[in-house]
Amino acid sequence: MLTVYTREGRRLELSEDSILENIENVVWVDLTNPAPAEIKKVEQFSDLALPNIKETEEIEASSHYEVYPDGLQVNCSFLHQVSGNFSITNVAFLFNKKCLISLCAREVPIVSRLQARAQVNSELILDPLTTIIALIEDKVEKLADLSEEAHLAIEKISRQIFNRQNVIQEEIIDNLSRQDDLNGKIRLCLMDGQRDLNFLLRRGRLLDENIHITNDILEDIKTLLSHNTFLSERLDFLLNAALGFINIEQNKIIKIFSIAAVVFMPPTVIASIFGMNFKFMPELSWSWGYPLALLSMVAAGLAPYVYFKNKGWL
């Protein structure tokens, strides 16, 4: 999908004209899962060679950044929910003197929100670099919110584990795994933002105001990365604790069966002996043979039980 934004005074207008050459004051060209014809159209208008969608997903620095005579390419990773699950979408931002171009495989909420806000106040995107920095700033704020939510969720899981609440163990392990997955994706996006901002500081020829904002965002990222490391260590500890408690519960069950087997083994032996049908068994003629056999079975069962109890194994 090809969307063109133009500047009209203090507002950003959405243009419906499909011929870019007929549009004046183009500020932003947004390509979301574009068709080949749309990519070719934008390349002809901007004089820039656009990467394909697969190239935006690569992690090599050479694929993330490009320097042009009058512009740059920066690939940014954004974390958002897709069908209830958190997913990372990479967006390639390219710009030169003509306009800013964004290219991605699917719609990214943070980008869409900034575009909606800019339609009311176009000063939010005075130039491409300011726009990219604003998007990274919004991304970091969103990641900070997700980190806070993750922290609360992890503390809730911690209480369930250590208070031995009646929660299915598989559910706890599943929740820990989901939080660990989210925490890892948050870290990836934070590190991506850190790399992007450092690249812009080195090669972006930023204005003093943008340099100040960029340094502030980098400080926020550094703080969030430290918190992210803490959450990662916390998740590892809770996972080990949960698995330890599960192991203890399993050992208790195995212990019960082991003790039961030992306790019932001597009575079983006695019952087997007196249950044999041989013709010459002197005990068969005893009037008190049957009660004696029962008493022997009870004594044989109680003896190991009392011994285990005295040893503290029960």
Protein Blocks (a to p, Z undefined) as FASTA:
>chain_A
ZZddddehjaccddfbfblklpghifbdcdehiafklmmmmmmmnopacddfklmmpmbf
klmpccdfkbccddddddddeehiacdddddddddfkbccdddfbdcfklmmmmmmmmmm
mmlmmbfklmmmmmmmmmmmmmmmmmmmmmmmmmmmmmmmmnopacdfklmmmmmmmmmm
mmmmmmmmmmmmmmmmmmmmmmnopafklmmmmmmmmmmmmmmmmmmmmmmmmmmmmmmm
mmmmmmmmmmmmmmmmmmmmmmmmmmmmmmmmmmpccfblfklmpmklmmmmmmmmmmmm
mmmmmmmmmnopZZ
